[in-house]
């Protein structure tokens, strides 16, 4: 029995219904069924620098692109714990596929925060529409009647090769051209072009290229204020939907831990599976399983993976409970979610590093999935929104009553 089969992380918010748990188990089961296919396509996904179309089709057929889409528009509208578990499971097969799925799903969450008219623009006539996105306000805008004209570039837009829409950040001007807000805009991909810029050491298959807009008109109803959203003030009129009461930055950060959990678990499973057939070179140990040094390394790595899950699932429970209660978490609570997210990322990354060393130099053979897991983790774990160092600083200051001076993204 593999460690993934034995793991049971039951940490969950107390009020989770049996129906919600059953749906989660069903969705995770659907993800688990396609893991072998994702693993078979992982090398091609990386070589092509885009997720294999077969992977996207299977995930779509399994309904896993709908988990953060509003139920009233045909989605499943689940919760953060479900989101993490689905992403985790997919990453056991392919890190790039999980990352792209994760980002398109969280962009569906962002869309669910917009006014109803914007949501219907996206999904009413094309219920299968997926959304890519970049929050950074790397554009210029002019205010016009009914909206804004925007020109700019946004990298790195994970999911852009598989989406019909995008959410992009831009500085919001007034009639005099003075910036008065930071906005998030919903834009059809047909209004954008894609520059092929994603050449990286890990997560090569995500196709996280650069989006380009040239004088694109964005109606006012498709613009959401990011500072307002950070404070829990959204555009949606449907305030009875718990998912879309979830805290903006905690969700945006925590979702990125899901692929890391799966990559780390995949590394544990792979190293344990191979151990009875591998020796410890230049020692008297004919198989790794007999070596105490190897046993200690596996124990350490498995414990780090357990810790990563527990930190991530505690953060998910905090987000989900606050949303269910209709209470927006205060700064300190949001800071702890950032801290938990950073801790999950660091533990998962360290587990993979430990396993690569324990497995030996063969980890870096191009034919070994372990080297791709290692590269994917090293790249994805450095996303700016989940920087463990910044998250630690934010949390430390919050514990001391300091709520500014580091970043707005809390």
Number of C-alpha atoms within 10 A of each C-alpha: 7 12 15 15 8 8 11 10 10 8 16 18 19 8 12 14 10 9 9 14 15 11 15 20 15 12 21 22 14 20 26 18 15 17 18 15 15 28 20 12 20 23 19 14 25 22 12 14 21 25 30 20 12 12 21 18 11 17 21 15 11 17 16 23 23 25 23 27 27 23 13 9 15 13 19 17 23 21 24 25 25 22 24 25 23 27 30 31 29 31 31 28 26 33 37 32 30 30 30 27 29 29 23 28 25 25 26 29 24 25 31 25 27 26 18 16 13 23 22 16 14 23 19 14 9 11 14 16 17 24 29 30 30 23 20 17 18 15 18 20 22 20 19 15 9 10 16 23 17 21 18 19 24 22 20 20 25 27 29 27 18 20 17 19 26 28 24 26 25 27 21 23 19 14 10 8 11 12 15 10 15 20 24 27 28 29 26 17 21 9 16 20 14 18 14 12 13 20 13 14 11 20 30 24 28 28 27 29 22 20 24 19 21 15 16 17 19 21 17 16 17 23 25 26 20 25 17 15 19 16 16 20 17 23 21 19 12 16 13 10 18 18 23 26 25 26 25 26 21 28 21 20 21 28 26 25 30 29 34 35 28 30 31 32 27 25 28 25 18 18 20 19 14 14 18 13 11 17 19 19 12 7 9 10 14 15 17 22 19 15 15 11 13 19 16 12 18 21 15 16 26 24 15 22 28 21 17 28 32 19 21 29 28 19 29 27 21 23 29 26 21 18 20 19 11 16 14 18 20 12 19 20 20 25 26 23 29 31 28 29 32 27 25 31 33 22 23 31 26 20 28 29 17 18 26 22 13 21 24 14 11 14 20 16 11 11 11 12 19 24 20 26 28 24 19 25 26 20 14 21 23 13 12 10 21 26 19 22 12 17 25 19 15 26 24 17 17 18 15 9 11 14 18 12 8 13 12 11 18 27
